[in-house]
Amino acid sequence: MEEYRSAWQQQGWQLIIIGPTSTWRQEWGEWEAIRDIVQNALDEAEAYRWGYDSEGLWIADRGRGVAVADFLLGPPKLKPDWARGKYGEGMKIAALALIRKGYSVRVETTGRELWIIFLEQDADGKVHTLAALWRAGGTKVGTRFHIIGYTGSAYEDKFAVNLPRKDIIAEGPSRLAQPIRRFNQLINHAFPNGSRIYVRDIYMRDFNSPFSYNLWGFDMAPDRHGPKNESDMWLDMGRLWSCVTNLKLLEVFMQMVRHPPIVETEESHNINMSAWDMGYEPVTNKPYAQFVKENASVWREAWVNNFGENAVIRTSDRWDGTVKHLGYVSVSVNWNVRDTLAQAITTDADLVKASQERLREVEIIPEDRLSTKQRAHLKLARAISDEIAAFRKVGGVHAAIIPPASDRVRTAGMYSRTTQEIYIASDQLEQGRSTIDTVIHELAHHSSGAEDLEQEHSTDMTKIAARVVEMTSYGKFDELMKGVMW
């Protein structure tokens, strides 16, 4: 106070007490201080400049300027949702941390200039309290922070606005649209320690991924070292990926979210593309999952390039046998991306449903349209069915025209769970062996209630085949066998 009265007050400087003591926020260093100064500049002007002069590092913007009252410590003045900062306190803490490190801080802003200082006061000993000296002057526009004595890093690569535009390889609209529409960004840049997550243009942390991100749709914890809710970050990544249309990027994405992943990343187990959770893009009111549906062709191509044309998304391992029987293979993906990927890529459930729809078109062939040989084989099939299913009769055994169950396999036979009837394709009735094989296969569905290639179905087929062999050896079907063509 003595120095202020004798040297500064006489020159027109006024003193304000900001409030916190020099021991506040001991964990803050140069990075945290510069981070919040730049953050304020970006919120003011969406851009900033920086450089070094003979005194140290300066950081400037062309915003509205800083009022003296903005330095006073009081109840948090919340910034709008679209801002990078949240509480309006970072500028004070930044200055405190820098002065504690031994630097001087001068602020030139619209219509005034300030020196941020520690004021030594007596309070059971000496206490250093953050304060400011200010007077009229400053700049005509914007604000310029001068960190005097600091010649270290400006951390320019920790602000996404400084990255080359070519390194932004994909963008998607975030949930923030007013008054500025913000876009989440996928970044490909060679950072020294791998990939990074930026939040609202500001570096948050390194992480394990082929890509870096700049995300806008979630709140940060007060210390900015992580999101307020971790799950919100992974959901915002999902919104970004929903908007990606580049084939090569989507091929890598498929490798990341396959279960187990081909490329192990943090996204592999955490990213969330649930259609319900992602919600709606605010400008068009379109569900984020709709972006995937609209660009289904490129998503399918990425899927096929990774897993083959006969791959479908696994929703339940119960369908694995049926999928294989239909000429396809099931591939598991992270469950949090499954329903949105299904907007573009066939699932096992889709495949089975389509097969069932096809098979509903089965047409029974009247016996008078069968050849003598086909009628003899059909009669044998019915006799086997009557003997094997003696205690739980089938609804009937028919010759039929059966549509292909899928575009990859023809259908030899079919069992209807509704009517408990067995249908045998007419070409299978040309040979006794194929007739017997088909009726055994369908009888196993009747007895087990299981799908193709499930263990219960395979077990019952073995039992039924053994029973047919046994009855044949006893001469049970001798009369019928006379007309059979093997």
C-alpha positions as CSV (number, residue, x, y, z in Angstrom):
1,M,0.0,0.0,0.0
2,E,2.9,2.3,0.8
3,E,4.4,1.8,-2.7
4,Y,1.0,2.3,-4.3
5,R,0.4,5.6,-2.5
6,S,3.9,6.9,-3.1
7,A,4.5,5.8,-6.7
8,W,1.3,4.7,-8.5
9,Q,-1.5,6.7,-7.1
10,Q,0.2,9.9,-8.0
11,Q,0.3,8.8,-11.7
12,G,-3.5,8.3,-11.8
13,W,-3.5,4.5,-11.1
14,Q,-6.5,3.3,-9.1
15,L,-6.3,0.1,-7.0
16,I,-8.9,-2.7,-6.9
17,I,-8.7,-5.8,-4.7
18,I,-9.6,-8.9,-6.6
19,G,-9.6,-11.2,-3.6
20,P,-7.8,-14.6,-3.7
21,T,-4.5,-15.0,-2.0
22,S,-1.4,-16.1,-3.8
23,T,-1.8,-19.7,-2.6
24,W,-5.0,-20.2,-4.4
25,R,-5.1,-22.9,-7.1
26,Q,-1.6,-24.2,-6.5
27,E,-2.0,-26.8,-9.3
28,W,-2.1,-24.0,-12.0
29,G,1.0,-23.4,-14.0
30,E,1.9,-21.6,-17.3
31,W,-0.1,-23.9,-19.5
32,E,-3.3,-23.5,-17.5
33,A,-2.8,-19.7,-17.4
34,I,-2.2,-19.4,-21.1
35,R,-5.0,-21.8,-21.8
36,D,-7.6,-19.5,-20.1
37,I,-6.3,-16.3,-21.5
38,V,-6.6,-17.8,-25.0
39,Q,-10.0,-19.2,-24.2
40,N,-11.3,-15.8,-23.2
41,A,-9.8,-14.3,-26.4
42,L,-11.6,-16.9,-28.6
43,D,-14.9,-16.4,-26.8
44,E,-14.6,-12.7,-27.5
45,A,-13.5,-12.8,-31.1
46,E,-13.4,-16.4,-32.4
47,A,-9.6,-15.8,-33.1
48,Y,-6.5,-14.6,-31.4
49,R,-3.0,-13.5,-32.1
50,W,0.2,-14.1,-30.2
51,G,3.9,-13.4,-30.4
52,Y,7.0,-12.4,-28.5
53,D,8.6,-9.0,-28.0
54,S,11.6,-7.9,-25.9
55,E,9.5,-8.2,-22.7
56,G,7.9,-11.6,-23.2
57,L,4.8,-13.3,-24.6
58,W,1.8,-11.4,-25.7
59,I,-1.7,-12.7,-26.5
60,A,-4.3,-10.4,-28.2
61,D,-7.8,-10.4,-29.6
62,R,-10.1,-7.9,-31.3
63,G,-13.1,-8.3,-29.0
64,R,-15.1,-5.8,-26.9
65,G,-12.5,-5.5,-24.3
66,V,-12.4,-6.3,-20.6
67,A,-14.1,-4.1,-17.9
68,V,-12.4,-3.5,-14.6
69,A,-15.4,-5.1,-12.9
70,D,-14.6,-8.3,-14.8
71,F,-11.6,-8.8,-12.6
72,L,-13.5,-8.6,-9.4
73,L,-14.1,-11.9,-7.6
74,G,-17.7,-12.6,-7.0
75,P,-20.5,-15.1,-7.8
76,P,-19.7,-17.0,-11.0
77,K,-21.0,-15.2,-14.1
78,L,-22.0,-18.1,-16.2
79,K,-21.2,-17.8,-19.9
80,P,-23.7,-18.9,-22.6
81,D,-23.8,-22.5,-23.7
82,W,-21.8,-21.8,-26.9
83,A,-18.8,-20.3,-25.1
84,R,-15.6,-22.2,-24.5
85,G,-15.3,-20.9,-20.9
86,K,-18.1,-21.5,-18.4
87,Y,-17.6,-19.6,-15.2
88,G,-15.8,-16.4,-16.1
89,E,-13.1,-17.0,-13.4
90,G,-10.2,-18.2,-15.5
91,M,-8.7,-14.8,-16.4
92,K,-8.2,-14.0,-12.7
93,I,-6.8,-17.4,-11.8
94,A,-4.5,-17.2,-14.9
95,A,-3.0,-13.9,-13.8
96,L,-2.6,-15.2,-10.2
97,A,-0.7,-18.3,-11.4
98,L,1.6,-16.3,-13.6
99,I,2.5,-13.8,-10.9
100,R,3.1,-16.6,-8.5
101,K,5.5,-18.0,-11.0
102,G,7.5,-14.8,-11.0
103,Y,6.1,-13.0,-14.2
104,S,4.5,-9.6,-14.4
105,V,1.1,-9.3,-16.1
106,R,0.0,-6.2,-18.0
107,V,-3.4,-6.0,-19.7
108,E,-4.2,-3.4,-22.3
109,T,-7.8,-3.3,-23.2
110,T,-10.4,-1.0,-24.8
111,G,-10.1,2.3,-23.0
112,R,-7.9,1.2,-20.1
113,E,-4.7,-0.5,-19.0
114,L,-4.1,-2.7,-16.0
115,W,-1.3,-4.2,-14.0
116,I,-2.3,-7.4,-12.2
117,I,-0.3,-7.6,-8.9
118,F,0.0,-9.1,-5.5
119,L,-0.9,-6.6,-2.8
120,E,1.0,-7.3,0.5
121,Q,-1.3,-6.9,3.5
122,D,-1.0,-7.5,7.2
123,A,-3.2,-10.3,8.6
124,D,-1.4,-12.1,11.4
125,G,1.6,-11.9,9.1
126,K,2.1,-10.9,5.5
127,V,-0.6,-12.0,3.1
128,H,-0.3,-11.5,-0.7
129,T,-3.7,-10.8,-2.2
130,L,-4.5,-10.6,-5.9
131,A,-5.2,-7.0,-7.0
132,A,-5.0,-4.7,-10.0
133,L,-3.9,-1.2,-10.8
134,W,-5.8,0.5,-13.6
135,R,-6.2,3.8,-15.4
136,A,-7.6,5.1,-18.6
137,G,-5.7,4.5,-21.8
138,G,-5.1,1.1,-23.3
139,T,-6.1,0.1,-26.8
140,K,-8.8,1.2,-29.3
141,V,-10.1,-2.3,-29.8
142,G,-9.7,-5.7,-28.2
143,T,-7.5,-6.9,-25.4
144,R,-3.8,-7.6,-25.2
145,F,-2.3,-9.7,-22.3
146,H,1.4,-9.3,-21.8
147,I,3.3,-11.9,-19.8
148,I,6.4,-10.0,-19.0
149,G,9.5,-12.2,-18.5
150,Y,8.0,-15.3,-20.0
151,T,9.8,-16.7,-23.1
152,G,8.5,-20.3,-22.9
153,S,6.0,-22.1,-25.1
154,A,2.8,-20.4,-26.3
155,Y,1.3,-23.9,-26.5
156,E,-0.1,-22.9,-29.9
157,D,-0.6,-26.6,-30.9
158,K,-3.0,-27.0,-28.0
159,F,-5.6,-24.8,-29.6
160,A,-7.4,-26.4,-32.4
161,V,-7.9,-23.0,-34.2
162,N,-4.1,-23.1,-34.9
163,L,-4.2,-26.4,-36.7
164,P,-3.8,-26.5,-40.5
165,R,-7.3,-26.6,-42.1
166,K,-6.2,-29.7,-44.2
167,D,-5.8,-31.6,-40.9
168,I,-9.6,-31.3,-40.3
169,I,-10.6,-34.5,-42.2
170,A,-14.3,-34.6,-41.2
171,E,-16.9,-32.4,-39.5
172,G,-20.4,-32.9,-38.2
173,P,-22.9,-30.5,-36.6
174,S,-22.8,-30.5,-32.8
175,R,-25.8,-29.9,-30.5
176,L,-24.8,-26.2,-30.2
177,A,-26.4,-24.0,-32.9
178,Q,-27.2,-20.6,-31.3
179,P,-26.0,-18.0,-31.8
180,I,-23.1,-19.7,-33.5
181,R,-23.4,-23.1,-35.1
182,R,-20.6,-25.3,-33.8
183,F,-19.1,-28.3,-35.7
184,N,-17.4,-31.3,-34.1
185,Q,-14.2,-32.1,-36.0
186,L,-12.2,-35.2,-36.7
187,I,-8.5,-34.4,-36.9
188,N,-5.5,-36.1,-38.5
189,H,-2.4,-34.4,-37.2
190,A,1.0,-35.7,-36.1
191,F,1.1,-34.7,-32.5
192,P,4.2,-35.6,-30.5
193,N,2.5,-37.9,-28.0
194,G,-0.2,-39.5,-30.2
195,S,-3.8,-38.4,-30.6
196,R,-5.6,-35.7,-28.7
197,I,-9.0,-34.6,-27.5
198,Y,-9.8,-30.9,-27.8
199,V,-12.9,-29.6,-26.2
200,R,-14.3,-26.4,-27.8
201,D,-10.9,-25.7,-29.4
202,I,-9.0,-26.2,-26.2
203,Y,-6.7,-29.2,-25.5
204,M,-8.0,-31.6,-22.9
205,R,-5.9,-34.8,-23.0
206,D,-3.9,-37.3,-25.1
207,F,-5.6,-40.6,-25.8
208,N,-5.2,-43.9,-27.8
209,S,-6.7,-43.5,-31.2
210,P,-5.7,-43.1,-34.9
211,F,-7.6,-39.8,-34.8
212,S,-7.9,-36.6,-32.8
213,Y,-11.1,-34.8,-32.0
214,N,-12.4,-31.3,-31.4
215,L,-15.8,-31.7,-29.6
216,W,-18.4,-29.1,-28.6
217,G,-21.4,-30.9,-27.2
218,F,-20.7,-31.4,-23.5
219,D,-19.6,-29.5,-20.4
220,M,-16.2,-29.6,-18.9
221,A,-15.4,-30.2,-15.2
222,P,-14.5,-27.0,-13.5
223,D,-10.7,-27.8,-13.6
224,R,-11.0,-28.6,-17.4
225,H,-9.0,-31.8,-16.9
226,G,-11.9,-33.9,-18.1
227,P,-15.6,-33.8,-19.0
228,K,-18.2,-33.2,-16.4
229,N,-19.8,-36.5,-17.4
230,E,-17.5,-38.9,-19.2
231,S,-20.3,-40.6,-21.1
232,D,-21.3,-37.3,-22.7
233,M,-17.9,-37.1,-24.5
234,W,-18.2,-40.5,-26.1
235,L,-21.8,-39.7,-27.2
236,D,-20.5,-36.5,-28.9
237,M,-17.9,-38.6,-30.7
238,G,-20.8,-40.8,-31.9
239,R,-22.6,-37.8,-33.2
240,L,-19.5,-36.8,-35.2
241,W,-19.0,-40.3,-36.7
242,S,-22.7,-40.4,-37.7
243,C,-21.9,-37.6,-40.1
244,V,-18.7,-39.0,-41.6
245,T,-19.0,-40.0,-45.3
246,N,-15.4,-40.7,-46.2
247,L,-15.0,-44.4,-47.1
248,K,-11.4,-44.8,-45.9
249,L,-12.3,-43.2,-42.5
250,L,-15.3,-45.5,-42.1
251,E,-13.2,-48.5,-42.9
252,V,-11.0,-47.7,-40.0
253,F,-14.0,-47.0,-37.8
254,M,-15.4,-50.5,-38.6
255,Q,-12.1,-52.0,-37.4
256,M,-12.3,-49.9,-34.2
257,V,-15.9,-50.9,-33.2
258,R,-15.8,-54.5,-34.2
259,H,-16.0,-56.8,-31.1
260,P,-13.3,-57.8,-30.4
261,P,-11.7,-54.8,-32.3
262,I,-9.3,-55.2,-35.1
263,V,-7.8,-51.8,-34.2
264,E,-7.8,-51.4,-30.4
265,T,-8.6,-47.8,-29.4
266,E,-10.4,-46.0,-26.6
267,E,-13.4,-45.6,-28.9
268,S,-13.6,-49.4,-29.4
269,H,-15.3,-49.9,-26.0
270,N,-16.6,-46.4,-25.2
271,I,-18.1,-44.6,-28.2
272,N,-21.8,-44.3,-28.1
273,M,-23.9,-44.1,-31.3
274,S,-27.2,-45.2,-29.8
275,A,-29.9,-43.5,-31.9
276,W,-31.9,-42.6,-28.8
277,D,-29.0,-41.2,-26.9
278,M,-27.6,-39.1,-29.8
279,G,-30.9,-37.4,-30.2
280,Y,-31.5,-34.7,-32.9
281,E,-29.3,-32.3,-34.8
282,P,-30.7,-28.9,-33.8
283,V,-30.9,-27.0,-37.1
284,T,-32.6,-29.7,-39.3
285,N,-34.2,-31.5,-36.3
286,K,-33.0,-34.7,-38.0
287,P,-32.0,-37.7,-35.8
288,Y,-28.2,-38.1,-35.9
289,A,-28.8,-41.8,-36.8
290,Q,-30.6,-40.6,-39.9
291,F,-27.3,-39.3,-41.3
292,V,-26.0,-42.9,-41.4
293,K,-29.2,-44.0,-43.1
294,E,-28.9,-41.3,-45.8
295,N,-25.3,-42.3,-46.5
296,A,-26.0,-46.0,-46.2
297,S,-24.2,-46.9,-49.5
298,V,-20.8,-45.7,-48.2
299,W,-21.3,-47.3,-44.8
300,R,-22.2,-50.6,-46.4
301,E,-19.1,-50.4,-48.7
302,A,-16.9,-49.8,-45.7
303,W,-18.5,-52.8,-44.0
304,V,-18.1,-55.1,-47.0
305,N,-14.5,-54.0,-47.5
306,N,-13.7,-55.1,-44.0
307,F,-15.8,-58.2,-43.4
308,G,-17.0,-59.4,-46.8
309,E,-20.3,-59.3,-48.8
310,N,-21.8,-62.1,-46.7
311,A,-21.3,-60.4,-43.3
312,V,-24.2,-59.3,-41.2
313,I,-24.4,-57.6,-37.8
314,R,-24.8,-60.1,-34.9
315,T,-27.6,-59.1,-32.6
316,S,-27.9,-62.6,-31.0
317,D,-25.7,-65.6,-31.1
318,R,-28.9,-67.7,-31.3
319,W,-29.1,-66.8,-35.0
320,D,-25.5,-67.8,-35.8
321,G,-26.5,-71.3,-37.1
322,T,-29.4,-70.0,-39.2
323,V,-27.2,-67.2,-40.6
324,K,-24.5,-69.8,-41.6
325,H,-27.2,-72.0,-43.1
326,L,-28.3,-69.0,-45.2
327,G,-24.8,-68.5,-46.5
328,Y,-23.8,-65.6,-44.3
329,V,-21.6,-64.9,-41.3
330,S,-22.3,-62.9,-38.2
331,V,-19.9,-60.1,-37.0
332,S,-20.2,-58.6,-33.6
333,V,-19.9,-54.9,-33.0
334,N,-19.8,-52.7,-29.9
335,W,-23.4,-52.8,-28.7
336,N,-23.5,-49.0,-28.4
337,V,-23.1,-48.5,-32.1
338,R,-25.2,-51.5,-33.3
339,D,-28.6,-49.9,-33.7
340,T,-27.3,-47.0,-35.7
341,L,-25.1,-49.2,-37.9
342,A,-28.2,-51.3,-38.5
343,Q,-29.6,-48.2,-40.4
344,A,-27.2,-49.1,-43.2
345,I,-26.1,-52.7,-42.7
346,T,-28.1,-55.9,-42.6
347,T,-28.4,-57.6,-39.2
348,D,-28.9,-61.3,-38.5
349,A,-32.5,-60.5,-37.4
350,D,-33.1,-58.7,-40.7
351,L,-31.7,-61.7,-42.7
352,V,-33.8,-64.2,-40.8
353,K,-36.9,-62.1,-41.2
354,A,-36.4,-61.7,-44.9
355,S,-35.8,-65.4,-45.2
356,Q,-39.1,-66.1,-43.4
357,E,-40.9,-63.7,-45.6
358,R,-39.6,-65.5,-48.7
359,L,-40.5,-68.9,-47.4
360,R,-44.1,-67.8,-46.8
361,E,-44.4,-67.9,-50.5
362,V,-44.1,-71.7,-50.5
363,E,-46.4,-73.5,-53.0
364,I,-47.6,-77.1,-52.4
365,I,-47.4,-79.3,-55.6
366,P,-50.5,-81.5,-56.1
367,E,-49.5,-85.2,-56.2
368,D,-50.9,-85.6,-59.7
369,R,-48.2,-83.2,-60.9
370,L,-45.4,-85.3,-59.5
371,S,-43.6,-88.0,-61.4
372,T,-44.0,-91.7,-60.4
373,K,-40.5,-91.5,-58.8
374,Q,-41.3,-88.3,-56.9
375,R,-44.5,-89.8,-55.5
376,A,-42.7,-92.9,-54.3
377,H,-40.0,-90.8,-52.5
378,L,-42.7,-88.6,-51.0
379,K,-44.6,-91.7,-49.7
380,L,-41.3,-92.9,-48.1
381,A,-40.8,-89.5,-46.5
382,R,-44.3,-89.6,-45.0
383,A,-43.7,-93.1,-43.6
384,I,-40.5,-92.0,-41.9
385,S,-42.3,-89.0,-40.5
386,D,-45.1,-91.1,-39.1
387,E,-42.7,-93.5,-37.4
388,I,-40.3,-91.0,-36.0
389,A,-42.9,-88.5,-34.9
390,A,-45.4,-91.1,-33.6
391,F,-45.9,-89.4,-30.3
392,R,-46.0,-85.8,-31.7
393,K,-47.3,-86.0,-35.3
394,V,-46.3,-83.5,-37.9
395,G,-49.1,-81.6,-39.7
396,G,-48.2,-83.2,-43.0
397,V,-45.4,-83.8,-45.4
398,H,-45.7,-82.1,-48.8
399,A,-43.9,-81.7,-52.1
400,A,-43.5,-78.0,-52.8
401,I,-42.0,-75.2,-54.7
402,I,-39.9,-73.4,-52.1
403,P,-38.3,-70.0,-52.8
404,P,-34.6,-69.6,-52.0
405,A,-34.2,-68.9,-48.3
406,S,-31.6,-66.2,-49.2
407,D,-29.8,-64.9,-52.2
408,R,-26.9,-67.3,-51.4
409,V,-28.5,-70.7,-50.9
410,R,-31.4,-72.7,-52.3
411,T,-33.9,-74.3,-50.0
412,A,-34.1,-78.1,-49.9
413,G,-36.8,-78.3,-47.3
414,M,-38.8,-76.2,-44.8
415,Y,-40.6,-76.8,-41.5
416,S,-43.5,-74.5,-40.5
417,R,-43.7,-73.9,-36.8
418,T,-47.2,-72.5,-37.2
419,T,-48.8,-75.5,-38.9
420,Q,-46.1,-78.1,-38.0
421,E,-45.9,-79.2,-41.6
422,I,-42.8,-80.3,-43.6
423,Y,-42.2,-79.2,-47.2
424,I,-39.7,-80.9,-49.5
425,A,-38.5,-79.2,-52.6
426,S,-39.5,-81.2,-55.7
427,D,-35.9,-81.6,-56.9
428,Q,-35.0,-83.2,-53.6
429,L,-37.7,-85.9,-54.4
430,E,-35.7,-87.0,-57.4
431,Q,-33.3,-89.1,-55.3
432,G,-34.1,-91.3,-52.3
433,R,-31.0,-90.2,-50.4
434,S,-31.8,-86.5,-50.7
435,T,-35.4,-87.1,-49.8
436,I,-34.4,-89.0,-46.6
437,D,-31.7,-86.4,-45.7
438,T,-34.3,-83.6,-46.1
439,V,-37.0,-85.2,-44.0
440,I,-34.5,-86.0,-41.2
441,H,-33.4,-82.4,-41.2
442,E,-36.9,-81.0,-41.0
443,L,-38.1,-83.6,-38.4
444,A,-35.2,-82.4,-36.2
445,H,-36.7,-78.9,-36.3
446,H,-40.0,-80.4,-35.3
447,S,-38.6,-82.4,-32.4
448,S,-36.1,-79.9,-31.0
449,G,-37.7,-76.5,-31.7
450,A,-34.2,-75.3,-32.5
451,E,-32.8,-73.3,-35.4
452,D,-30.4,-74.6,-38.1
453,L,-27.0,-75.7,-36.7
454,E,-28.0,-75.0,-33.1
455,Q,-26.7,-77.8,-30.9
456,E,-30.2,-79.2,-30.1
457,H,-31.0,-79.4,-33.8
458,S,-27.8,-81.2,-34.7
459,T,-28.2,-83.6,-31.8
460,D,-31.8,-84.5,-32.9
461,M,-30.7,-85.0,-36.5
462,T,-28.1,-87.5,-35.3
463,K,-30.7,-89.4,-33.2
464,I,-33.3,-89.4,-36.0
465,A,-30.8,-90.6,-38.6
466,A,-29.8,-93.5,-36.3
467,R,-33.5,-94.4,-35.8
468,V,-34.1,-94.4,-39.6
469,V,-31.1,-96.7,-40.1
470,E,-32.3,-99.0,-37.3
471,M,-35.9,-99.2,-38.7
472,T,-34.5,-99.8,-42.2
473,S,-32.4,-102.7,-40.9
474,Y,-35.6,-104.2,-39.4
475,G,-37.3,-104.1,-42.8
476,K,-39.7,-101.5,-41.8
477,F,-39.7,-99.7,-45.1
478,D,-39.0,-102.7,-47.4
479,E,-42.2,-102.3,-49.5
480,L,-41.6,-98.5,-49.9
481,M,-38.0,-99.0,-50.8
482,K,-38.9,-100.9,-54.0
483,G,-39.8,-97.7,-55.8
484,V,-36.9,-95.7,-54.5
485,M,-34.2,-94.4,-56.8
486,W,-30.9,-93.9,-54.9
